[in-house]
Amino acid sequence: MDDLSADLSLRQLEYLAAVVELGSVSRAQNEATRLQREVQLDNPSVSLEETMVSMQKASLSFQAMTEVRNRLVEAYQQVMNMPI
């Protein structure tokens, strides 16, 4: 595999992983924000416990996405530094 095809394959993989992760992370963060707002408005149908769990899920999702991104970048750099 030449450098150009390795470059394109890893970039495509990184892009697809980012799209999938960003969508789920964004939904988790939006849900946590919505629940926080409802708690602040004293909505009786939203519990503080539910809100805290949602916030933790959003935080863990973001951390996992960041770790996946870091590993993809590291793999890309290793491939690009391979001798030809």
Secondary structure by P-SEA (a helix, b strand, c coil): ccaaaaaaaaaaaaaaaaaaaaaaaaaaaaaaaaaaaaaaaccccccaaaaaaaaaaaaaaaaaaaaaaaaaaaaaaaaaaccc
